[in-house]
Amino acid sequence: MISKGWLATGAMLAALASGAWLWSDRRSGSSAPATSVSVASASPALPPAPIEVEVQRISTEPLEVQVTATGTLLGRESVQLVSELSRRLVRVRAAEGSIVRQGDVLFELDASDLQAELAKLEVQARLAQATLERTERLSAEGLSNRQELDLARARVDEAAAERHALRVTLGKTLIRAPFAGRLGLRRVSEGAWVSPSTLLSTLQDTSSMKLDFTLPERYAGAVRQGGEFRFRVEGRSETFTGKVAAIEPSVDPATRSLLVRGLIEGETALVPGAAANVEVPLRVERALLVPALAIVPGIEGRRVFVAAGGRARSTPVEVGFRSGDRAQIVSGLREGDAVITTNLLRLREDMPVEIASAEAVR
């Protein structure tokens, strides 16, 4: 039988042999990458192959776009009728809904106390005139001094001024139509106490109409006074036309929109206050256009890739109007630039490109 000593010696020798084999294997494995690195560093890096792209050379041309907006119809003239005085309404002279002419009396206020005051002033004026005539005779005979004559003349002038002021107040008791038009519904009855804050009625001149609508501020440079527009209203099948009469000179900072007022000539039977769906054709004579698909949106804004010198250049742009599959470039590009239209997702700044075909934007 084999003794226990021999067995222990054999196990020890086997362990030493296994350890030596593992150390040799690890040493040979760690040296292999070093050899491969040295070989790789010795070979030169190859330049990336250029990406084949298609480009379109941009040019300026006229651009027409249709801008839609919502507006409100207004009468040519419109006013809320109120009294300038606080007095009792004694008579309604015009029927509600009737057609009135400019200057027609619509409402009459109580003026009895003013009439009495005017009669009193008339008496005082006659007395002042008689005093002046007597003083002038006495002055001519040397029985009155210059001061008394001046005082008599001043009293005559004062009486005339008081009568004129009272007649102005009396005129305000007759509320007249400031222009020709249709009277609205009456809001008060005879006998009511009215003040400057009391609405009596409204007056609308619809011989022609106005239409107010707003456009986004980016169209501020394109809309022109005198330009035509079209609109439609609910309940009417026809399309109406009008012309831009005035443009607000500033953009509303709260809404970033521009207020435009149009004029519709002639009787149209349109109702003031109605909503209108407006279409405004805008035209830019020299617009720089690119295909809309060439514009790449990003966190820092919109960009396009331009092929220049065999490489792709990422260029930030400002976009204006859009018309179908094309977009106007307001800034960032120049006429004749070669805008890349394919392989946009693979492109990076300064990447080499090869132009497969080029055509002008149409």
KEKE-3310 file (N, C-alpha, C; in steps of 0.2 Angstrom, whole numbers, plus 5000, padded with zeros to 4 digits):
npx = (5004:5002:5010:5004:5012:5018:5007:5003:5015:5013:5002:5005:5015:5007:4999:5008:5012:5000:4999:5010:5007:4995:5000:5009:5000:4992:5002:5006:4993:4991:5001:4997:4987:4995:5004:4994:4990:5001:5003:4991:4993:5003:4997:4990:4976:4961:4952:4935:4922:4914:4897:4884:4874:4859:4856:4849:4849:4846:4835:4828:4811:4794:4782:4766:4755:4741:4733:4724:4711:4701:4688:4679:4664:4660:4650:4650:4650:4647:4638:4635:4621:4619:4615:4621:4618:4611:4595:4577:4569:4558:4552:4552:4557:4560:4556:4561:4573:4571:4575:4586:4590:4605:4607:4593:4581:4581:4579:4571:4575:4569:4568:4562:4566:4578:4573:4566:4576:4583:4573:4574:4587:4586:4578:4587:4597:4591:4589:4602:4607:4599:4604:4617:4614:4609:4620:4629:4623:4624:4637:4641:4636:4645:4641:4644:4657:4671:4673:4661:4654:4662:4659:4645:4645:4652:4643:4633:4640:4642:4629:4626:4635:4631:4618:4622:4629:4619:4610:4618:4618:4604:4603:4609:4599:4591:4593:4602:4604:4620:4625:4618:4608:4603:4592:4594:4588:4577:4582:4576:4562:4549:4549:4559:4573:4588:4606:4623:4628:4618:4612:4604:4600:4606:4616:4618:4628:4626:4629:4641:4653:4664:4678:4687:4701:4714:4732:4746:4761:4772:4768:4767:4775:4771:4757:4747:4741:4726:4726:4717:4705:4696:4680:4669:4653:4643:4628:4627:4628:4636:4653:4661:4670:4683:4694:4710:4709:4716:4730:4736:4749:4757:4762:4752:4758:4754:4747:4755:4751:4744:4733:4721:4711:4698:4688:4672:4663:4647:4629:4627:4619:4624:4627:4632:4644:4644:4653:4667:4675:4691:4701:4717:4726:4743:4758:4775:4788:4802:4806:4816:4817:4816:4816:4804:4807:4820:4823:4829:4824:4829:4835:4841:4835:4830:4839:4848:4857:4871:4880:4896:4912:4914:4910:4898:4889:4882:4869:4861:4845:4831:4814:4801:4786:4776:4773:4764:4775:4786:4797:4799:4815:4820:4832:4850:4853:4859:4856:4859:4865:4869:4858:4856:4846:4844:4848:4849:4848:4860:4870:4883:4891:4903:4906:4911:4904:4897:4890:4876:4866:4860:4848:4838:4828:4810)
npy = (4994:5011:5024:5037:5048:5048:5051:5064:5071:5070:5077:5090:5092:5092:5103:5113:5112:5115:5129:5135:5133:5141:5154:5156:5156:5168:5177:5176:5180:5194:5200:5200:5210:5221:5219:5219:5232:5240:5236:5241:5255:5258:5258:5270:5281:5280:5292:5297:5291:5302:5308:5304:5317:5326:5342:5359:5373:5389:5403:5420:5424:5429:5427:5421:5420:5413:5420:5416:5423:5429:5440:5455:5463:5480:5495:5509:5521:5522:5524:5527:5534:5546:5558:5574:5581:5580:5577:5577:5566:5571:5569:5557:5558:5551:5535:5519:5509:5516:5525:5539:5556:5566:5577:5577:5578:5567:5564:5573:5584:5590:5607:5618:5626:5632:5639:5649:5655:5660:5670:5679:5683:5690:5701:5708:5710:5720:5730:5733:5738:5749:5757:5759:5767:5778:5782:5785:5797:5806:5806:5812:5825:5829:5826:5814:5803:5794:5782:5777:5776:5765:5755:5753:5748:5736:5729:5727:5718:5708:5703:5698:5688:5679:5676:5669:5658:5651:5648:5638:5628:5625:5620:5608:5601:5595:5581:5576:5568:5563:5559:5552:5537:5521:5520:5512:5501:5508:5513:5519:5527:5540:5552:5547:5549:5555:5554:5558:5545:5537:5526:5530:5525:5517:5522:5517:5518:5510:5511:5509:5496:5492:5481:5473:5465:5453:5450:5438:5444:5442:5444:5458:5465:5462:5465:5477:5494:5496:5484:5470:5459:5444:5438:5428:5426:5419:5411:5417:5414:5419:5426:5440:5455:5466:5480:5484:5497:5504:5502:5497:5506:5499:5484:5473:5471:5461:5451:5449:5453:5461:5474:5476:5486:5484:5490:5489:5493:5500:5495:5480:5473:5467:5464:5474:5469:5455:5440:5436:5426:5428:5429:5433:5438:5438:5445:5443:5451:5448:5434:5422:5406:5389:5371:5364:5352:5353:5360:5359:5356:5361:5362:5374:5381:5383:5375:5373:5363:5367:5364:5367:5369:5355:5350:5349:5362:5368:5379:5391:5397:5409:5407:5412:5415:5401:5391:5378:5365:5373:5385:5402:5409:5421:5426:5421:5413:5415:5420:5408:5399:5381:5371:5357:5342:5329:5314:5320:5316:5309:5319:5329:5344:5350:5338:5328:5329:5323:5329:5323:5327:5343:5356:5370:5379:5377)
npz = (5000:4997:5005:5016:5015:5003:4995:4999:4994:4980:4977:4980:4970:4959:4960:4960:4946:4940:4943:4937:4924:4922:4925:4914:4904:4906:4905:4891:4885:4889:4883:4869:4865:4866:4855:4844:4845:4843:4829:4824:4826:4818:4805:4794:4796:4787:4777:4780:4769:4756:4757:4746:4739:4735:4728:4728:4719:4725:4721:4719:4718:4714:4727:4732:4745:4754:4768:4782:4792:4806:4808:4813:4809:4806:4807:4795:4802:4819:4834:4852:4859:4870:4884:4886:4897:4914:4915:4914:4903:4891:4878:4865:4849:4837:4830:4835:4826:4814:4799:4800:4796:4796:4809:4813:4826:4839:4853:4866:4880:4896:4897:4904:4915:4910:4899:4906:4913:4902:4897:4908:4907:4894:4898:4906:4897:4889:4898:4901:4888:4886:4897:4892:4881:4887:4895:4885:4879:4889:4891:4879:4881:4891:4904:4910:4915:4908:4913:4918:4906:4900:4909:4907:4894:4896:4903:4894:4885:4894:4897:4884:4882:4893:4888:4877:4882:4889:4878:4872:4881:4881:4868:4870:4876:4866:4858:4844:4828:4824:4812:4796:4797:4804:4817:4833:4845:4857:4874:4884:4892:4890:4902:4910:4921:4914:4912:4908:4908:4904:4893:4878:4865:4850:4835:4818:4804:4789:4776:4770:4775:4788:4791:4804:4807:4813:4810:4811:4817:4809:4796:4795:4786:4774:4771:4763:4761:4753:4747:4741:4749:4753:4760:4771:4778:4792:4787:4775:4758:4748:4743:4749:4745:4749:4752:4760:4771:4781:4792:4808:4816:4824:4832:4843:4858:4867:4861:4850:4837:4822:4819:4807:4796:4785:4771:4765:4751:4747:4748:4757:4765:4776:4794:4807:4819:4816:4814:4803:4791:4785:4770:4765:4752:4751:4744:4740:4732:4729:4734:4744:4741:4748:4747:4758:4765:4766:4778:4794:4809:4826:4843:4845:4835:4817:4804:4788:4777:4768:4753:4750:4744:4743:4755:4769:4776:4790:4792:4801:4799:4796:4795:4784:4776:4771:4757:4751:4747:4749:4757:4763:4765:4776:4782:4782:4771:4754:4737:4725:4733:4737:4742:4752:4749:4752:4762:4774:4788:4790:4789:4795:4802:4792:4785:4772:4756:4741:4726:4718:4710:4704:4704:4700:4712:4710)
capx = (5000:5006:5010:5001:5018:5019:5001:5004:5020:5011:4997:5009:5018:5002:4997:5014:5012:4995:5000:5014:5003:4991:5005:5012:4994:4990:5007:5005:4987:4992:5006:4994:4984:5000:5006:4989:4989:5007:5002:4986:4995:5007:4994:4987:4969:4958:4947:4928:4920:4909:4890:4881:4868:4856:4856:4845:4852:4840:4835:4823:4805:4788:4778:4760:4752:4734:4733:4717:4710:4694:4687:4672:4661:4658:4646:4654:4650:4643:4638:4630:4618:4618:4614:4627:4615:4607:4588:4571:4567:4551:4549:4555:4555:4561:4555:4567:4574:4570:4581:4586:4595:4610:4603:4586:4580:4579:4576:4571:4575:4566:4571:4558:4570:4582:4569:4564:4582:4584:4569:4577:4593:4584:4576:4593:4601:4588:4591:4609:4607:4596:4608:4622:4612:4608:4626:4632:4621:4627:4645:4642:4635:4649:4638:4646:4664:4673:4673:4654:4653:4665:4655:4639:4647:4654:4637:4629:4643:4641:4623:4626:4639:4627:4613:4625:4630:4612:4607:4622:4615:4597:4604:4610:4592:4589:4599:4601:4608:4627:4625:4613:4609:4597:4592:4594:4582:4577:4583:4573:4555:4548:4548:4564:4579:4594:4612:4628:4630:4612:4612:4597:4600:4612:4615:4623:4628:4628:4629:4646:4655:4671:4680:4693:4704:4721:4736:4752:4766:4777:4765:4767:4779:4768:4751:4748:4735:4723:4726:4711:4704:4689:4678:4662:4650:4638:4621:4627:4632:4641:4659:4662:4677:4685:4700:4713:4709:4721:4734:4738:4756:4761:4760:4750:4763:4751:4745:4760:4747:4744:4726:4720:4704:4696:4682:4667:4659:4640:4625:4628:4614:4628:4625:4638:4646:4645:4660:4669:4681:4694:4707:4720:4732:4749:4763:4782:4791:4808:4807:4821:4813:4819:4811:4802:4810:4827:4824:4830:4822:4833:4834:4843:4832:4830:4845:4849:4864:4873:4886:4901:4919:4914:4908:4892:4889:4876:4868:4855:4840:4825:4809:4796:4780:4776:4768:4764:4781:4792:4797:4803:4820:4821:4839:4854:4855:4860:4854:4864:4868:4867:4855:4856:4839:4844:4853:4849:4849:4867:4875:4885:4895:4910:4906:4912:4899:4897:4884:4874:4863:4858:4843:4836:4821:4805)
capy = (5000:5017:5027:5044:5053:5049:5054:5072:5074:5070:5082:5096:5093:5093:5110:5118:5112:5119:5136:5137:5134:5147:5160:5156:5158:5175:5182:5177:5183:5201:5203:5200:5216:5226:5218:5222:5240:5243:5235:5246:5262:5259:5259:5277:5281:5282:5297:5295:5292:5307:5305:5307:5321:5330:5349:5363:5380:5393:5409:5424:5424:5431:5422:5423:5416:5415:5420:5416:5427:5430:5447:5458:5468:5486:5500:5514:5525:5519:5529:5526:5540:5548:5565:5578:5584:5576:5580:5572:5565:5573:5567:5554:5561:5546:5528:5514:5505:5520:5528:5546:5560:5570:5583:5576:5578:5560:5564:5580:5584:5595:5613:5623:5631:5635:5644:5654:5659:5664:5676:5683:5686:5694:5707:5711:5713:5726:5735:5735:5741:5756:5760:5761:5772:5784:5784:5788:5803:5810:5807:5817:5831:5830:5825:5807:5802:5789:5775:5775:5773:5758:5750:5752:5744:5730:5726:5724:5712:5702:5700:5694:5682:5675:5673:5664:5652:5648:5645:5632:5623:5624:5616:5601:5597:5592:5576:5575:5562:5566:5557:5548:5530:5518:5520:5506:5500:5513:5510:5523:5529:5546:5553:5544:5554:5553:5557:5556:5538:5533:5524:5531:5521:5517:5524:5514:5520:5504:5513:5504:5493:5491:5474:5473:5458:5453:5445:5438:5450:5440:5447:5465:5468:5460:5468:5484:5498:5496:5477:5467:5453:5441:5435:5426:5427:5414:5412:5420:5409:5422:5428:5447:5457:5473:5483:5486:5504:5506:5497:5499:5506:5495:5477:5473:5467:5456:5446:5449:5453:5467:5475:5478:5488:5484:5494:5486:5498:5499:5491:5473:5470:5464:5466:5476:5464:5448:5437:5435:5422:5432:5427:5439:5436:5442:5444:5446:5451:5444:5429:5417:5400:5382:5365:5364:5346:5354:5363:5354:5359:5359:5365:5381:5385:5379:5375:5370:5361:5370:5361:5372:5366:5348:5349:5351:5367:5369:5386:5393:5402:5412:5405:5417:5412:5394:5390:5371:5362:5377:5390:5407:5411:5428:5427:5415:5411:5420:5418:5404:5393:5375:5368:5349:5340:5322:5311:5325:5313:5307:5324:5333:5349:5349:5331:5328:5327:5322:5331:5318:5331:5349:5359:5376:5378:5380)
capz = (5000:4996:5012:5016:5014:4995:4992:5000:4990:4973:4977:4980:4964:4954:4961:4957:4939:4937:4944:4932:4917:4922:4925:4908:4899:4907:4902:4884:4884:4891:4878:4863:4863:4864:4848:4840:4846:4839:4822:4821:4826:4813:4799:4793:4797:4781:4778:4778:4762:4755:4756:4740:4741:4730:4730:4724:4720:4726:4718:4721:4714:4717:4731:4734:4750:4757:4775:4784:4799:4809:4809:4815:4804:4809:4802:4793:4808:4824:4840:4857:4860:4877:4885:4889:4903:4918:4915:4913:4896:4890:4872:4860:4842:4832:4831:4835:4820:4809:4796:4801:4793:4800:4812:4815:4833:4841:4860:4869:4887:4899:4897:4906:4919:4906:4895:4911:4914:4896:4898:4913:4904:4889:4901:4909:4891:4886:4902:4900:4882:4888:4901:4888:4877:4891:4897:4879:4878:4895:4890:4874:4884:4896:4911:4912:4914:4903:4917:4918:4899:4899:4913:4904:4888:4898:4906:4888:4883:4898:4896:4878:4883:4897:4884:4872:4885:4890:4872:4871:4886:4878:4862:4872:4878:4860:4856:4837:4825:4822:4805:4794:4798:4806:4824:4836:4850:4862:4880:4890:4891:4891:4909:4914:4922:4911:4914:4903:4909:4902:4886:4875:4859:4846:4828:4814:4797:4786:4769:4768:4781:4789:4794:4808:4808:4815:4807:4815:4816:4803:4790:4795:4781:4767:4770:4760:4761:4746:4745:4742:4753:4753:4767:4771:4785:4793:4785:4768:4753:4743:4745:4748:4744:4752:4752:4766:4771:4786:4796:4814:4815:4829:4834:4849:4862:4871:4856:4844:4831:4819:4818:4800:4795:4778:4769:4760:4748:4744:4753:4757:4770:4782:4800:4811:4825:4814:4813:4796:4790:4780:4766:4763:4748:4752:4739:4741:4725:4729:4740:4743:4743:4748:4749:4765:4768:4768:4784:4799:4816:4831:4849:4844:4829:4811:4800:4782:4775:4761:4750:4749:4744:4744:4762:4771:4781:4794:4792:4804:4795:4799:4790:4784:4773:4768:4752:4749:4749:4749:4762:4762:4770:4777:4783:4783:4764:4748:4731:4722:4738:4735:4748:4752:4750:4753:4767:4779:4794:4790:4788:4801:4800:4789:4783:4765:4752:4734:4723:4713:4705:4706:4700:4703:4715:4706)
cpx = (5004:5005:5007:5006:5018:5013:5001:5009:5017:5006:5000:5012:5013:4999:5002:5013:5006:4996:5005:5011:4998:4995:5007:5006:4992:4996:5007:4999:4988:4996:5002:4991:4989:5003:5001:4989:4995:5006:4997:4988:5000:5004:4990:4980:4966:4952:4940:4926:4914:4902:4888:4875:4865:4855:4851:4848:4846:4841:4829:4817:4799:4785:4772:4757:4745:4734:4726:4717:4703:4693:4680:4670:4658:4654:4651:4655:4645:4644:4633:4627:4616:4617:4620:4624:4612:4600:4583:4570:4559:4548:4554:4553:4556:4559:4561:4567:4573:4576:4580:4591:4600:4606:4596:4586:4578:4576:4576:4570:4571:4570:4567:4562:4575:4579:4567:4570:4584:4580:4571:4583:4591:4582:4582:4597:4597:4589:4598:4610:4604:4600:4614:4620:4612:4615:4630:4630:4624:4634:4646:4641:4640:4647:4640:4653:4665:4672:4666:4652:4656:4661:4649:4640:4649:4648:4633:4633:4643:4635:4622:4629:4635:4621:4616:4626:4624:4609:4611:4619:4608:4598:4605:4604:4589:4594:4597:4606:4614:4628:4619:4614:4603:4598:4591:4588:4583:4577:4580:4566:4554:4546:4554:4570:4585:4600:4617:4630:4624:4612:4605:4596:4606:4611:4620:4622:4630:4628:4636:4649:4662:4672:4687:4695:4712:4725:4742:4757:4771:4774:4765:4770:4776:4761:4751:4741:4733:4723:4719:4711:4697:4687:4671:4660:4645:4631:4621:4631:4637:4648:4660:4669:4677:4692:4703:4713:4714:4724:4737:4746:4760:4758:4758:4755:4760:4749:4750:4756:4746:4736:4726:4713:4703:4689:4678:4662:4652:4636:4625:4623:4618:4626:4632:4638:4646:4652:4661:4675:4685:4700:4710:4726:4738:4755:4770:4785:4797:4809:4812:4818:4817:4814:4810:4806:4817:4829:4824:4829:4827:4831:4836:4840:4832:4837:4844:4856:4865:4879:4890:4908:4919:4912:4901:4892:4883:4875:4861:4851:4834:4820:4803:4789:4781:4771:4769:4770:4787:4791:4801:4809:4821:4828:4843:4857:4856:4858:4860:4867:4865:4864:4854:4849:4839:4849:4854:4851:4856:4872:4876:4889:4902:4911:4907:4906:4900:4891:4882:4870:4861:4853:4841:4829:4816:4798)
cpy = (5006:5021:5034:5049:5054:5052:5062:5075:5074:5075:5089:5097:5095:5100:5115:5118:5116:5127:5139:5138:5140:5154:5161:5159:5165:5179:5182:5180:5191:5204:5203:5206:5221:5225:5221:5229:5243:5242:5240:5253:5263:5260:5266:5276:5283:5287:5295:5296:5297:5304:5308:5310:5324:5337:5353:5370:5385:5400:5413:5424:5427:5426:5425:5418:5418:5414:5421:5420:5427:5437:5449:5463:5474:5491:5505:5519:5522:5523:5526:5533:5541:5556:5568:5581:5579:5580:5574:5572:5566:5570:5563:5555:5556:5539:5524:5510:5510:5523:5536:5550:5564:5576:5582:5575:5571:5560:5572:5580:5590:5601:5619:5628:5635:5641:5650:5658:5663:5670:5681:5687:5691:5701:5711:5714:5719:5732:5738:5739:5749:5760:5763:5767:5779:5787:5788:5795:5808:5811:5812:5824:5833:5829:5818:5806:5795:5782:5773:5772:5766:5753:5748:5747:5737:5726:5723:5718:5706:5699:5696:5688:5677:5671:5667:5657:5648:5644:5638:5627:5621:5619:5609:5597:5594:5587:5574:5570:5565:5564:5553:5541:5527:5518:5513:5506:5505:5510:5513:5525:5536:5547:5551:5550:5551:5557:5555:5549:5534:5532:5525:5526:5521:5520:5521:5516:5514:5505:5509:5501:5493:5484:5475:5466:5459:5448:5444:5443:5448:5443:5454:5468:5467:5463:5475:5487:5498:5489:5474:5460:5450:5438:5433:5426:5421:5416:5415:5415:5413:5424:5436:5449:5464:5474:5485:5494:5507:5500:5500:5500:5502:5489:5477:5468:5461:5450:5445:5449:5460:5468:5479:5480:5488:5488:5490:5491:5496:5495:5484:5469:5466:5467:5468:5471:5457:5446:5436:5431:5425:5428:5433:5437:5441:5441:5447:5445:5447:5440:5424:5410:5393:5377:5365:5358:5347:5357:5358:5358:5357:5363:5373:5384:5380:5380:5372:5368:5363:5366:5366:5369:5359:5346:5352:5356:5368:5376:5387:5398:5404:5411:5410:5413:5405:5394:5383:5368:5366:5382:5396:5408:5418:5430:5421:5412:5416:5416:5414:5398:5387:5371:5360:5347:5333:5320:5316:5322:5311:5313:5327:5339:5347:5342:5332:5325:5326:5324:5326:5322:5338:5352:5365:5375:5381:5379)
cpz = (5000:5003:5011:5014:5006:4992:4993:4995:4983:4972:4976:4973:4958:4955:4959:4949:4936:4938:4939:4925:4917:4922:4918:4903:4900:4904:4895:4882:4884:4885:4871:4861:4862:4857:4843:4840:4842:4832:4820:4821:4820:4806:4799:4793:4790:4782:4776:4771:4761:4754:4750:4742:4735:4732:4725:4725:4720:4723:4720:4716:4717:4721:4733:4739:4752:4764:4777:4791:4800:4810:4811:4811:4809:4804:4800:4799:4813:4831:4845:4859:4867:4878:4888:4896:4907:4919:4913:4905:4895:4883:4868:4853:4837:4834:4831:4829:4814:4806:4797:4797:4798:4802:4814:4823:4835:4848:4862:4877:4890:4900:4900:4910:4915:4901:4900:4912:4908:4896:4902:4910:4898:4892:4903:4903:4889:4891:4902:4893:4883:4892:4897:4884:4881:4893:4891:4878:4883:4894:4884:4876:4889:4903:4914:4911:4910:4907:4917:4911:4898:4903:4910:4898:4890:4901:4900:4885:4887:4898:4889:4879:4888:4893:4879:4876:4887:4884:4870:4875:4883:4872:4864:4875:4872:4857:4848:4834:4822:4814:4803:4795:4801:4814:4827:4841:4855:4869:4886:4887:4892:4899:4913:4915:4919:4913:4908:4903:4906:4895:4883:4870:4856:4839:4824:4807:4793:4778:4766:4775:4782:4792:4797:4809:4810:4811:4811:4813:4810:4797:4790:4789:4774:4766:4768:4760:4754:4743:4746:4746:4751:4759:4766:4778:4785:4790:4778:4764:4749:4747:4744:4747:4747:4750:4759:4766:4776:4790:4802:4814:4819:4830:4841:4853:4866:4867:4850:4837:4828:4817:4811:4799:4787:4777:4764:4757:4747:4750:4752:4761:4775:4788:4804:4817:4823:4813:4805:4796:4784:4777:4763:4759:4749:4746:4741:4734:4724:4735:4739:4746:4743:4749:4756:4769:4769:4774:4790:4806:4821:4838:4849:4838:4823:4807:4793:4781:4768:4759:4748:4749:4745:4751:4764:4777:4784:4795:4795:4799:4799:4793:4790:4782:4771:4763:4749:4751:4749:4755:4761:4767:4770:4778:4784:4776:4759:4742:4727:4727:4736:4741:4747:4753:4752:4759:4772:4786:4795:4791:4795:4798:4798:4786:4775:4761:4745:4731:4718:4708:4708:4701:4704:4706:4711:4710)
residu = (MET:ILE:SER:LYS:GLY:TRP:LEU:ALA:THR:GLY:ALA:MET:LEU:ALA:ALA:LEU:ALA:SER:GLY:ALA:TRP:LEU:TRP:SER:ASP:ARG:ARG:SER:GLY:SER:SER:ALA:PRO:ALA:THR:SER:VAL:SER:VAL:ALA:SER:ALA:SER:PRO:ALA:LEU:PRO:PRO:ALA:PRO:ILE:GLU:VAL:GLU:VAL:GLN:ARG:ILE:SER:THR:GLU:PRO:LEU:GLU:VAL:GLN:VAL:THR:ALA:THR:GLY:THR:LEU:LEU:GLY:ARG:GLU:SER:VAL:GLN:LEU:VAL:SER:GLU:LEU:SER:ARG:ARG:LEU:VAL:ARG:VAL:ARG:ALA:ALA:GLU:GLY:SER:ILE:VAL:ARG:GLN:GLY:ASP:VAL:LEU:PHE:GLU:LEU:ASP:ALA:SER:ASP:LEU:GLN:ALA:GLU:LEU:ALA:LYS:LEU:GLU:VAL:GLN:ALA:ARG:LEU:ALA:GLN:ALA:THR:LEU:GLU:ARG:THR:GLU:ARG:LEU:SER:ALA:GLU:GLY:LEU:SER:ASN:ARG:GLN:GLU:LEU:ASP:LEU:ALA:ARG:ALA:ARG:VAL:ASP:GLU:ALA:ALA:ALA:GLU:ARG:HIS:ALA:LEU:ARG:VAL:THR:LEU:GLY:LYS:THR:LEU:ILE:ARG:ALA:PRO:PHE:ALA:GLY:ARG:LEU:GLY:LEU:ARG:ARG:VAL:SER:GLU:GLY:ALA:TRP:VAL:SER:PRO:SER:THR:LEU:LEU:SER:THR:LEU:GLN:ASP:THR:SER:SER:MET:LYS:LEU:ASP:PHE:THR:LEU:PRO:GLU:ARG:TYR:ALA:GLY:ALA:VAL:ARG:GLN:GLY:GLY:GLU:PHE:ARG:PHE:ARG:VAL:GLU:GLY:ARG:SER:GLU:THR:PHE:THR:GLY:LYS:VAL:ALA:ALA:ILE:GLU:PRO:SER:VAL:ASP:PRO:ALA:THR:ARG:SER:LEU:LEU:VAL:ARG:GLY:LEU:ILE:GLU:GLY:GLU:THR:ALA:LEU:VAL:PRO:GLY:ALA:ALA:ALA:ASN:VAL:GLU:VAL:PRO:LEU:ARG:VAL:GLU:ARG:ALA:LEU:LEU:VAL:PRO:ALA:LEU:ALA:ILE:VAL:PRO:GLY:ILE:GLU:GLY:ARG:ARG:VAL:PHE:VAL:ALA:ALA:GLY:GLY:ARG:ALA:ARG:SER:THR:PRO:VAL:GLU:VAL:GLY:PHE:ARG:SER:GLY:ASP:ARG:ALA:GLN:ILE:VAL:SER:GLY:LEU:ARG:GLU:GLY:ASP:ALA:VAL:ILE:THR:THR:ASN:LEU:LEU:ARG:LEU:ARG:GLU:ASP:MET:PRO:VAL:GLU:ILE:ALA:SER:ALA:GLU:ALA:VAL:ARG)
# end
